[in-house]
């Protein structure tokens, strides 16, 4: 079966002949026809998320302080004596200036994560880079450059 819009081969699914267009074409058509509806939903969702986050921050101050303290301690333990604190400060300041200039949230990312089930990096200028918040959050602490493909926690289990 072929899509009536793009002509690509499509999966007929459980009801052959019922679906005349493929999923990507259907999605594209839906987005074009319902652009206002989608935009309104996204705005409501963002506003709701902001409210939820604000409530969480207000109701969990102690928990947030504890997490901040833990993160600060981890950073201190991961900072070698030879780390150049001036350069580290310059990197953090550059991230702040980029955020102000472009209105996009920038964060300082540890290329090799400080805390990870696989590896632990250092808090030094060579392990820092400025990225957008989205890139940093997507990376989490489960990826670093030259990481072996398909690595899992089972690879690090100690045989008894």
OpenMM code with the backbone's topology and positions (N, CA, C; nanometers):
from openmm import Vec3, app, unit

residues = "UNK UNK UNK UNK UNK UNK UNK UNK UNK UNK UNK UNK UNK UNK UNK UNK UNK UNK UNK UNK UNK UNK UNK UNK UNK UNK UNK UNK UNK UNK UNK UNK UNK UNK UNK UNK UNK UNK UNK UNK UNK UNK UNK UNK UNK UNK UNK UNK UNK UNK UNK UNK UNK UNK UNK UNK UNK UNK UNK UNK UNK UNK UNK UNK UNK UNK UNK UNK UNK UNK UNK UNK UNK UNK UNK UNK UNK UNK UNK UNK UNK UNK UNK UNK UNK UNK UNK UNK UNK UNK UNK UNK UNK UNK UNK UNK UNK UNK UNK UNK UNK UNK UNK UNK UNK UNK UNK UNK UNK UNK UNK UNK UNK UNK UNK UNK UNK UNK UNK UNK UNK UNK UNK UNK UNK UNK UNK UNK UNK UNK UNK UNK UNK UNK UNK UNK UNK UNK UNK UNK UNK UNK UNK UNK UNK UNK UNK UNK UNK UNK UNK UNK UNK UNK UNK UNK UNK UNK UNK UNK".split()
positions = [
    Vec3(0.0842, -0.1179, 0.0000),
    Vec3(0.0000, 0.0000, 0.0000),
    Vec3(0.0893, 0.1251, 0.0000),
    Vec3(0.0468, 0.2250, -0.0735),
    Vec3(0.1230, 0.3489, -0.0825),
    Vec3(0.0382, 0.4651, -0.0312),
    Vec3(0.1075, 0.5617, 0.0285),
    Vec3(0.0425, 0.6816, 0.0815),
    Vec3(-0.0105, 0.7663, -0.0354),
    Vec3(-0.1310, 0.8188, -0.0205),
    Vec3(-0.1906, 0.9024, -0.1256),
    Vec3(-0.1257, 1.0399, -0.1362),
    Vec3(-0.0487, 1.0804, -0.0331),
    Vec3(0.0126, 1.2134, -0.0346),
    Vec3(0.1578, 1.2074, -0.0801),
    Vec3(0.2394, 1.1260, -0.0114),
    Vec3(0.3827, 1.1233, -0.0422),
    Vec3(0.4223, 1.0082, -0.1339),
    Vec3(0.3393, 0.9060, -0.1436),
    Vec3(0.3688, 0.7932, -0.2310),
    Vec3(0.4602, 0.6884, -0.1698),
    Vec3(0.5040, 0.7108, -0.0481),
    Vec3(0.5915, 0.6143, 0.0186),
    Vec3(0.5130, 0.4908, 0.0598),
    Vec3(0.5854, 0.3814, 0.0726),
    Vec3(0.5246, 0.2576, 0.1214),
    Vec3(0.4753, 0.2820, 0.2632),
    Vec3(0.3569, 0.2353, 0.2955),
    Vec3(0.3058, 0.2534, 0.4306),
    Vec3(0.2592, 0.1209, 0.4852),
    Vec3(0.2566, 0.1120, 0.6149),
    Vec3(0.2113, -0.0082, 0.6827),
    Vec3(0.0590, -0.0038, 0.6904),
    Vec3(-0.0102, -0.0998, 0.6311),
    Vec3(-0.1557, -0.0943, 0.6324),
    Vec3(-0.2157, -0.1169, 0.7705),
    Vec3(-0.1395, -0.1707, 0.8641),
    Vec3(-0.1894, -0.1925, 0.9990),
    Vec3(-0.2951, -0.3010, 1.0027),
    Vec3(-0.3843, -0.2917, 1.1007),
    Vec3(-0.4856, -0.3951, 1.1202),
    Vec3(-0.6026, -0.3804, 1.0229),
    Vec3(-0.6191, -0.2624, 0.9637),
    Vec3(-0.7337, -0.2376, 0.8758),
    Vec3(-0.6846, -0.1926, 0.7382),
    Vec3(-0.6369, -0.2863, 0.6543),
    Vec3(-0.5854, -0.2467, 0.5222),
    Vec3(-0.6934, -0.1772, 0.4397),
    Vec3(-0.6544, -0.0743, 0.3687),
    Vec3(-0.7483, -0.0005, 0.2867),
    Vec3(-0.8198, 0.1112, 0.3604),
    Vec3(-0.8189, 0.1076, 0.4929),
    Vec3(-0.8879, 0.2092, 0.5723),
    Vec3(-0.8073, 0.3382, 0.5773),
    Vec3(-0.6755, 0.3245, 0.6016),
    Vec3(-0.5888, 0.4408, 0.6108),
    Vec3(-0.5295, 0.4689, 0.4733),
    Vec3(-0.5575, 0.5867, 0.4185),
    Vec3(-0.5114, 0.6201, 0.2845),
    Vec3(-0.3791, 0.6955, 0.2847),
    Vec3(-0.3415, 0.7501, 0.4017),
    Vec3(-0.2146, 0.8229, 0.4096),
    Vec3(-0.1311, 0.7651, 0.5239),
    Vec3(0.0003, 0.7848, 0.5140),
    Vec3(0.0919, 0.7322, 0.6168),
    Vec3(0.0882, 0.8206, 0.7411),
    Vec3(0.1402, 0.7720, 0.8510),
    Vec3(0.1381, 0.8431, 0.9784),
    Vec3(0.2079, 0.9794, 0.9698),
    Vec3(0.3306, 0.9895, 0.9105),
    Vec3(0.3947, 1.1225, 0.9031),
    Vec3(0.3107, 1.2250, 0.8258),
    Vec3(0.2476, 1.1823, 0.7162),
    Vec3(0.1627, 1.2750, 0.6398),
    Vec3(0.0394, 1.3139, 0.7195),
    Vec3(-0.0191, 1.2179, 0.7902),
    Vec3(-0.1355, 1.2476, 0.8740),
    Vec3(-0.0988, 1.3489, 0.9819),
    Vec3(0.0166, 1.3256, 1.0484),
    Vec3(0.0606, 1.4170, 1.1544),
    Vec3(0.0838, 1.5578, 1.1005),
    Vec3(0.1497, 1.5668, 0.9849),
    Vec3(0.1777, 1.6963, 0.9238),
    Vec3(0.0461, 1.7688, 0.8911),
    Vec3(-0.0477, 1.6957, 0.8320),
    Vec3(-0.1785, 1.7526, 0.7955),
    Vec3(-0.2537, 1.7999, 0.9200),
    Vec3(-0.2506, 1.7185, 1.0265),
    Vec3(-0.3181, 1.7554, 1.1510),
    Vec3(-0.2583, 1.8832, 1.2099),
    Vec3(-0.1235, 1.8902, 1.2124),
    Vec3(-0.0572, 2.0091, 1.2680),
    Vec3(-0.0933, 2.1350, 1.1893),
    Vec3(-0.1014, 2.1248, 1.0575),
    Vec3(-0.1375, 2.2411, 0.9748),
    Vec3(-0.2820, 2.2830, 0.9973),
    Vec3(-0.3720, 2.1862, 1.0060),
    Vec3(-0.5141, 2.2168, 1.0219),
    Vec3(-0.5485, 2.2654, 1.1624),
    Vec3(-0.4678, 2.2278, 1.2613),
    Vec3(-0.5003, 2.2593, 1.4004),
    Vec3(-0.3911, 2.3412, 1.4692),
    Vec3(-0.3229, 2.4263, 1.3944),
    Vec3(-0.2111, 2.5038, 1.4483),
    Vec3(-0.2531, 2.5886, 1.5689),
    Vec3(-0.3670, 2.6556, 1.5598),
    Vec3(-0.4135, 2.7410, 1.6699),
    Vec3(-0.4447, 2.6588, 1.7947),
    Vec3(-0.5111, 2.5481, 1.7746),
    Vec3(-0.5475, 2.4582, 1.8850),
    Vec3(-0.4217, 2.4049, 1.9555),
    Vec3(-0.3206, 2.3671, 1.8769),
    Vec3(-0.1955, 2.3147, 1.9323),
    Vec3(-0.1222, 2.4239, 2.0097),
    Vec3(-0.1187, 2.5447, 1.9517),
    Vec3(-0.0505, 2.6562, 2.0176),
    Vec3(-0.1169, 2.6894, 2.1514),
    Vec3(-0.2492, 2.6924, 2.1527),
    Vec3(-0.3245, 2.7203, 2.2754),
    Vec3(-0.2973, 2.6135, 2.3820),
    Vec3(-0.2962, 2.4874, 2.3401),
    Vec3(-0.2695, 2.3771, 2.4334),
    Vec3(-0.1295, 2.3896, 2.4927),
    Vec3(-0.0318, 2.4212, 2.4082),
    Vec3(0.1070, 2.4342, 2.4566),
    Vec3(0.1203, 2.5495, 2.5560),
    Vec3(0.0552, 2.6617, 2.5270),
    Vec3(0.0610, 2.7757, 2.6186),
    Vec3(-0.0011, 2.7410, 2.7539),
    Vec3(-0.1160, 2.6719, 2.7516),
    Vec3(-0.1809, 2.6294, 2.8761),
    Vec3(-0.0920, 2.5328, 2.9530),
    Vec3(-0.0295, 2.4400, 2.8793),
    Vec3(0.0556, 2.3397, 2.9419),
    Vec3(0.1776, 2.4045, 3.0071),
    Vec3(0.2389, 2.4993, 2.9383),
    Vec3(0.3562, 2.5688, 2.9930),
    Vec3(0.3170, 2.6467, 3.1182),
    Vec3(0.2048, 2.7174, 3.1119),
    Vec3(0.1587, 2.7942, 3.2278),
    Vec3(0.1308, 2.7014, 3.3463),
    Vec3(0.0692, 2.5887, 3.3189),
    Vec3(0.0391, 2.4908, 3.4250),
    Vec3(0.1671, 2.4349, 3.4852),
    Vec3(0.2657, 2.4057, 3.3997),
    Vec3(0.3940, 2.3526, 3.4473),
    Vec3(0.4641, 2.4542, 3.5366),
    Vec3(0.4584, 2.5814, 3.4995),
    Vec3(0.5200, 2.6866, 3.5804),
    Vec3(0.4542, 2.6923, 3.7175),
    Vec3(0.3218, 2.6830, 3.7211),
    Vec3(0.2491, 2.6828, 3.8491),
    Vec3(0.2881, 2.5626, 3.9353),
    Vec3(0.2928, 2.4455, 3.8736),
    Vec3(0.3275, 2.3225, 3.9464),
    Vec3(0.4687, 2.3323, 4.0027),
    Vec3(0.5627, 2.3810, 3.9209),
    Vec3(0.7014, 2.3959, 3.9666),
    Vec3(0.7114, 2.4946, 4.0830),
    Vec3(0.6365, 2.6048, 4.0726),
    Vec3(0.6381, 2.7053, 4.1787),
    Vec3(0.5846, 2.6460, 4.3090),
    Vec3(0.4736, 2.5731, 4.3011),
    Vec3(0.4175, 2.5070, 4.4193),
    Vec3(0.5157, 2.4077, 4.4797),
    Vec3(0.5816, 2.3310, 4.3937),
    Vec3(0.6794, 2.2332, 4.4423),
    Vec3(0.7926, 2.3039, 4.5175),
    Vec3(0.8436, 2.4111, 4.4578),
    Vec3(0.9532, 2.4844, 4.5224),
    Vec3(0.9103, 2.5379, 4.6587),
    Vec3(0.7873, 2.5903, 4.6667),
    Vec3(0.7376, 2.6459, 4.7927),
    Vec3(0.7159, 2.5373, 4.8986),
    Vec3(0.6676, 2.4224, 4.8573),
    Vec3(0.6336, 2.3156, 4.9518),
    Vec3(0.7494, 2.2223, 4.9858),
    Vec3(0.8621, 2.2347, 4.9154),
    Vec3(0.9737, 2.1439, 4.9372),
    Vec3(1.1055, 2.2186, 4.9546),
    Vec3(1.1017, 2.3278, 5.0302),
    Vec3(1.2225, 2.4087, 5.0484),
    Vec3(1.3352, 2.3299, 5.1143),
    Vec3(1.3019, 2.2522, 5.2157),
    Vec3(1.4048, 2.1757, 5.2857),
    Vec3(1.4679, 2.0722, 5.1928),
    Vec3(1.3856, 2.0053, 5.1167),
    Vec3(1.4344, 1.9033, 5.0231),
    Vec3(1.5263, 1.9671, 4.9176),
    Vec3(1.4846, 2.0831, 4.8673),
    Vec3(1.5652, 2.1527, 4.7671),
    Vec3(1.6980, 2.1992, 4.8249),
    Vec3(1.6963, 2.2486, 4.9503),
    Vec3(1.8208, 2.2893, 5.0160),
    Vec3(1.9139, 2.1702, 5.0338),
    Vec3(1.8565, 2.0575, 5.0742),
    Vec3(1.9374, 1.9363, 5.0939),
    Vec3(2.0009, 1.8921, 4.9622),
    Vec3(1.9241, 1.8961, 4.8552),
    Vec3(1.9781, 1.8581, 4.7238),
    Vec3(2.0874, 1.9545, 4.6783),
    Vec3(2.0672, 2.0844, 4.7049),
    Vec3(2.1687, 2.1843, 4.6703),
    Vec3(2.2982, 2.1600, 4.7474),
    Vec3(2.2838, 2.1304, 4.8767),
    Vec3(2.4009, 2.1050, 4.9605),
    Vec3(2.4747, 1.9795, 4.9135),
    Vec3(2.3986, 1.8770, 4.8801),
    Vec3(2.4587, 1.7526, 4.8312),
    Vec3(2.5355, 1.7779, 4.7021),
    Vec3(2.4748, 1.8531, 4.6099),
    Vec3(2.5391, 1.8842, 4.4819),
    Vec3(2.6658, 1.9661, 4.5039),
    Vec3(2.6593, 2.0611, 4.5964),
    Vec3(2.7765, 2.1449, 4.6254),
    Vec3(2.8910, 2.0589, 4.6819),
    Vec3(2.8565, 1.9658, 4.7710),
    Vec3(2.9574, 1.8770, 4.8288),
    Vec3(3.0195, 1.7879, 4.7215),
    Vec3(2.9364, 1.7377, 4.6308),
    Vec3(2.9884, 1.6538, 4.5229),
    Vec3(3.0829, 1.7333, 4.4335),
    Vec3(3.0466, 1.8583, 4.4079),
    Vec3(3.1300, 1.9438, 4.3256),
    Vec3(3.2638, 1.9704, 4.3935),
    Vec3(3.2587, 1.9956, 4.5249),
    Vec3(3.3822, 2.0216, 4.5995),
    Vec3(3.4749, 1.9000, 4.5974),
    Vec3(3.4172, 1.7807, 4.6168),
    Vec3(3.4986, 1.6586, 4.6139),
    Vec3(3.5559, 1.6324, 4.4747),
    Vec3(3.4869, 1.6801, 4.3704),
    Vec3(3.5300, 1.6555, 4.2339),
    Vec3(3.6206, 1.7665, 4.1798),
    Vec3(3.6519, 1.8657, 4.2617),
    Vec3(3.7360, 1.9763, 4.2169),
    Vec3(3.8816, 1.9503, 4.2565),
    Vec3(3.9694, 1.9272, 4.1588),
    Vec3(4.1109, 1.9039, 4.1918),
    Vec3(4.1788, 2.0337, 4.2345),
    Vec3(4.2877, 2.0221, 4.3063),
    Vec3(4.3593, 2.1414, 4.3543),
    Vec3(4.4135, 2.2252, 4.2400),
    Vec3(4.4458, 2.1610, 4.1278),
    Vec3(4.5031, 2.2332, 4.0148),
    Vec3(4.3985, 2.3019, 3.9268),
    Vec3(4.2694, 2.2857, 3.9564),
    Vec3(4.1640, 2.3481, 3.8755),
    Vec3(4.1761, 2.5003, 3.8836),
    Vec3(4.1614, 2.5664, 3.7709),
    Vec3(4.1737, 2.7113, 3.7634),
    Vec3(4.0374, 2.7743, 3.7947),
    Vec3(4.0198, 2.8209, 3.9178),
    Vec3(3.8918, 2.8769, 3.9619),
    Vec3(3.8526, 3.0028, 3.8849),
    Vec3(3.9511, 3.0784, 3.8400),
    Vec3(3.9230, 3.2000, 3.7628),
    Vec3(3.8586, 3.1617, 3.6289),
    Vec3(3.9162, 3.0624, 3.5607),
    Vec3(3.8606, 3.0182, 3.4322),
    Vec3(3.7214, 2.9577, 3.4510),
    Vec3(3.7023, 2.8837, 3.5588),
    Vec3(3.5710, 2.8254, 3.5874),
    Vec3(3.4683, 2.9368, 3.6059),
    Vec3(3.5048, 3.0398, 3.6805),
    Vec3(3.4147, 3.1537, 3.7023),
    Vec3(3.3829, 3.2250, 3.5710),
    Vec3(3.4827, 3.2385, 3.4839),
    Vec3(3.4621, 3.3038, 3.3540),
    Vec3(3.3613, 3.2245, 3.2701),
    Vec3(3.3700, 3.0915, 3.2738),
    Vec3(3.2767, 3.0070, 3.1977),
    Vec3(3.1343, 3.0265, 3.2493),
    Vec3(3.1157, 3.0270, 3.3819),
    Vec3(2.9823, 3.0477, 3.4393),
    Vec3(2.9289, 3.1871, 3.4072),
    Vec3(3.0157, 3.2865, 3.4089),
    Vec3(2.9758, 3.4236, 3.3767),
    Vec3(2.9373, 3.4341, 3.2286),
    Vec3(3.0099, 3.3650, 3.1416),
    Vec3(2.9785, 3.3666, 2.9982),
    Vec3(2.8410, 3.3050, 2.9734),
    Vec3(2.8080, 3.1997, 3.0457),
    Vec3(2.6758, 3.1362, 3.0322),
    Vec3(2.5659, 3.2345, 3.0727),
    Vec3(2.5896, 3.3086, 3.1814),
    Vec3(2.4917, 3.4069, 3.2287),
    Vec3(2.4731, 3.5175, 3.1252),
    Vec3(2.5837, 3.5644, 3.0651),
    Vec3(2.5755, 3.6716, 2.9650),
    Vec3(2.5042, 3.6247, 2.8382),
    Vec3(2.5293, 3.4998, 2.7966),
    Vec3(2.4599, 3.4444, 2.6798),
    Vec3(2.3096, 3.4390, 2.7054),
    Vec3(2.2740, 3.3986, 2.8262),
    Vec3(2.1323, 3.3890, 2.8640),
    Vec3(2.0656, 3.5264, 2.8561),
    Vec3(2.1346, 3.6288, 2.9062),
    Vec3(2.0799, 3.7640, 2.9020),
    Vec3(2.0716, 3.8166, 2.7590),
    Vec3(2.1720, 3.7849, 2.6767),
    Vec3(2.1773, 3.8377, 2.5404),
    Vec3(2.0723, 3.7741, 2.4499),
    Vec3(2.0508, 3.6439, 2.4635),
    Vec3(1.9635, 3.5730, 2.3698),
    Vec3(1.8295, 3.5320, 2.4291),
    Vec3(1.8135, 3.5446, 2.5586),
    Vec3(1.6863, 3.5083, 2.6210),
    Vec3(1.6594, 3.3589, 2.6238),
    Vec3(1.7627, 3.2799, 2.6064),
    Vec3(1.7515, 3.1338, 2.6103),
    Vec3(1.8258, 3.0871, 2.7343),
    Vec3(1.7737, 2.9852, 2.8018),
    Vec3(1.8409, 2.9357, 2.9220),
    Vec3(1.9662, 2.8572, 2.8840),
    Vec3(2.0809, 2.9049, 2.9309),
    Vec3(2.2081, 2.8354, 2.9106),
    Vec3(2.2549, 2.7808, 3.0442),
    Vec3(2.3226, 2.6670, 3.0391),
    Vec3(2.3780, 2.6061, 3.1594),
    Vec3(2.5216, 2.5649, 3.1326),
    Vec3(2.5982, 2.5546, 3.2397),
    Vec3(2.7332, 2.5027, 3.2283),
    Vec3(2.7239, 2.3521, 3.2511),
    Vec3(2.7655, 2.2781, 3.1503),
    Vec3(2.7553, 2.1321, 3.1521),
    Vec3(2.8905, 2.0708, 3.1834),
    Vec3(2.8887, 1.9674, 3.2659),
    Vec3(3.0099, 1.8873, 3.2856),
    Vec3(3.0115, 1.7829, 3.1748),
    Vec3(3.1092, 1.7907, 3.0869),
    Vec3(3.1153, 1.7015, 2.9712),
    Vec3(3.1128, 1.5564, 3.0181),
    Vec3(3.2002, 1.5243, 3.1105),
    Vec3(3.1957, 1.3940, 3.1770),
    Vec3(3.1259, 1.4203, 3.3105),
    Vec3(3.0102, 1.3570, 3.3341),
    Vec3(2.9298, 1.3880, 3.4529),
    Vec3(3.0066, 1.3716, 3.5841),
    Vec3(2.9747, 1.4577, 3.6822),
    Vec3(3.0379, 1.4458, 3.8144),
    Vec3(2.9939, 1.3176, 3.8841),
    Vec3(2.8663, 1.2861, 3.8726),
    Vec3(2.8104, 1.1675, 3.9368),
    Vec3(2.7321, 1.0895, 3.8323),
    Vec3(2.7703, 0.9649, 3.8133),
    Vec3(2.7039, 0.8803, 3.7147),
    Vec3(2.7261, 0.7350, 3.7554),
    Vec3(2.6353, 0.6465, 3.7171),
    Vec3(2.6580, 0.5054, 3.7485),
    Vec3(2.7759, 0.4481, 3.6703),
    Vec3(2.8204, 0.5180, 3.5643),
    Vec3(2.9255, 0.4657, 3.4784),
    Vec3(3.0629, 0.5272, 3.5034),
    Vec3(3.0668, 0.6593, 3.5278),
    Vec3(3.1939, 0.7308, 3.5325),
    Vec3(3.1767, 0.8566, 3.6167),
    Vec3(3.2845, 0.9095, 3.6697),
    Vec3(3.2791, 1.0359, 3.7434),
    Vec3(3.3862, 1.1292, 3.6901),
    Vec3(3.3430, 1.2497, 3.6539),
    Vec3(3.4357, 1.3477, 3.5994),
    Vec3(3.4813, 1.4467, 3.7048),
    Vec3(3.5607, 1.5437, 3.6623),
    Vec3(3.6137, 1.6455, 3.7527),
    Vec3(3.5440, 1.7795, 3.7286),
    Vec3(3.5406, 1.8600, 3.8338),
    Vec3(3.4889, 1.9959, 3.8203),
    Vec3(3.6096, 2.0856, 3.7947),
    Vec3(3.6461, 2.0948, 3.6656),
    Vec3(3.7595, 2.1785, 3.6249),
    Vec3(3.7270, 2.2388, 3.4889),
    Vec3(3.8015, 2.3400, 3.4493),
    Vec3(3.7708, 2.4135, 3.3269),
    Vec3(3.7717, 2.3256, 3.2010),
    Vec3(3.8534, 2.2223, 3.1988),
    Vec3(3.8613, 2.1352, 3.0811),
    Vec3(3.7376, 2.0465, 3.0664),
    Vec3(3.6615, 2.0297, 3.1727),
    Vec3(3.5436, 1.9428, 3.1697),
    Vec3(3.4130, 2.0233, 3.1644),
    Vec3(3.4215, 2.1522, 3.1355),
    Vec3(3.3025, 2.2370, 3.1325),
    Vec3(3.2758, 2.2884, 2.9919),
    Vec3(3.1474, 2.3026, 2.9595),
    Vec3(3.1073, 2.3645, 2.8338),
    Vec3(2.9718, 2.4316, 2.8554),
    Vec3(2.9408, 2.5298, 2.7722),
    Vec3(2.8139, 2.6011, 2.7820),
    Vec3(2.7187, 2.5427, 2.6783),
    Vec3(2.6020, 2.4996, 2.7253),
    Vec3(2.4995, 2.4430, 2.6364),
    Vec3(2.3634, 2.4972, 2.6785),
    Vec3(2.2646, 2.4787, 2.5925),
    Vec3(2.1290, 2.5189, 2.6299),
    Vec3(2.0757, 2.4220, 2.7344),
    Vec3(1.9762, 2.4658, 2.8067),
    Vec3(1.9161, 2.3843, 2.9120),
    Vec3(1.8621, 2.2524, 2.8552),
    Vec3(1.8000, 2.2594, 2.7369),
    Vec3(1.7422, 2.1406, 2.6750),
    Vec3(1.8493, 2.0355, 2.6471),
    Vec3(1.9631, 2.0794, 2.5928),
    Vec3(2.0721, 1.9863, 2.5621),
    Vec3(2.1248, 1.9234, 2.6906),
    Vec3(2.1435, 2.0048, 2.7933),
    Vec3(2.1970, 1.9549, 2.9195),
    Vec3(2.1020, 1.8558, 2.9861),
    Vec3(1.9728, 1.8863, 2.9852),
    Vec3(1.8743, 1.7965, 3.0474),
    Vec3(1.8607, 1.6658, 2.9694),
    Vec3(1.8695, 1.6739, 2.8378),
    Vec3(1.8577, 1.5528, 2.7559),
    Vec3(1.9763, 1.4598, 2.7794),
    Vec3(2.0925, 1.5182, 2.8010),
    Vec3(2.2138, 1.4385, 2.8223),
    Vec3(2.2081, 1.3664, 2.9555),
    Vec3(2.1546, 1.4320, 3.0565),
    Vec3(2.1475, 1.3773, 3.1923),
    Vec3(2.2885, 1.3426, 3.2389),
    Vec3(2.3043, 1.2326, 3.3139),
    Vec3(2.4380, 1.1934, 3.3572),
    Vec3(2.4737, 1.0568, 3.3001),
    Vec3(2.4083, 1.0210, 3.1904),
    Vec3(2.4276, 0.8874, 3.1345),
    Vec3(2.5024, 0.8887, 3.0019),
    Vec3(2.5647, 1.0005, 2.9649),
    Vec3(2.6364, 1.0087, 2.8389),
    Vec3(2.7606, 1.0951, 2.8555),
    Vec3(2.8659, 1.0578, 2.7859),
    Vec3(2.9860, 1.1398, 2.7774),
    Vec3(3.0544, 1.1089, 2.6453),
    Vec3(3.1439, 1.1955, 2.5968),
    Vec3(3.2107, 1.1712, 2.4687),
    Vec3(3.2906, 1.0410, 2.4731),
    Vec3(3.3011, 0.9760, 2.3617),
    Vec3(3.3739, 0.8495, 2.3475),
    Vec3(3.3143, 0.7380, 2.4327),
    Vec3(3.1878, 0.7536, 2.4700),
    Vec3(3.1209, 0.6506, 2.5486),
    Vec3(3.0990, 0.5274, 2.4622),
    Vec3(3.1215, 0.4121, 2.5199),
    Vec3(3.1007, 0.2866, 2.4484),
    Vec3(2.9526, 0.2722, 2.4150),
    Vec3(2.9226, 0.2294, 2.2920),
    Vec3(2.7830, 0.2105, 2.2501),
    Vec3(2.7162, 0.1027, 2.3347),
    Vec3(2.5864, 0.1173, 2.3575),
    Vec3(2.5031, 0.0173, 2.4253),
    Vec3(2.5538, -0.0199, 2.5641),
    Vec3(2.6070, 0.0749, 2.6368),
    Vec3(2.6564, 0.0506, 2.7721),
    Vec3(2.5383, 0.0472, 2.8681),
    Vec3(2.5384, -0.0503, 2.9581),
    Vec3(2.4315, -0.0590, 3.0578),
    Vec3(2.4918, -0.0788, 3.1957),
    Vec3(2.4092, -0.0646, 3.2984),
    Vec3(2.4569, -0.0859, 3.4351),
    Vec3(2.5078, -0.2271, 3.4564),
    Vec3(2.4527, -0.3245, 3.3831),
    Vec3(2.4957, -0.4645, 3.3983),
    Vec3(2.6426, -0.4801, 3.3627),
    Vec3(2.6946, -0.3945, 3.2741),
    Vec3(2.8356, -0.4014, 3.2356),
    Vec3(2.9287, -0.3692, 3.3531),
    Vec3(2.8753, -0.3036, 3.4567),
    Vec3(2.9568, -0.2592, 3.5679),
    Vec3(2.9342, -0.3419, 3.6959),
    Vec3(2.8496, -0.4424, 3.6872),
    Vec3(2.8246, -0.5258, 3.8034),
    Vec3(2.9487, -0.6094, 3.8336),
    Vec3(2.9756, -0.6248, 3.9612),
    Vec3(3.0927, -0.7011, 4.0033),
    Vec3(3.0515, -0.8452, 4.0259),
    Vec3(3.1251, -0.9365, 3.9628),
    Vec3(3.0935, -1.0800, 3.9797),
    Vec3(3.1403, -1.1237, 4.1183),
    Vec3(3.0576, -1.2022, 4.1834),
    Vec3(3.0924, -1.2489, 4.3178),
    Vec3(3.1479, -1.3886, 4.3133),
] * unit.nanometer
topology = app.Topology()
chain = topology.addChain("A")
for resn in residues:
    res = topology.addResidue(resn, chain)
    for name in ("N", "CA", "C"):
        topology.addAtom(name, app.Element.getBySymbol(name[0]), res)
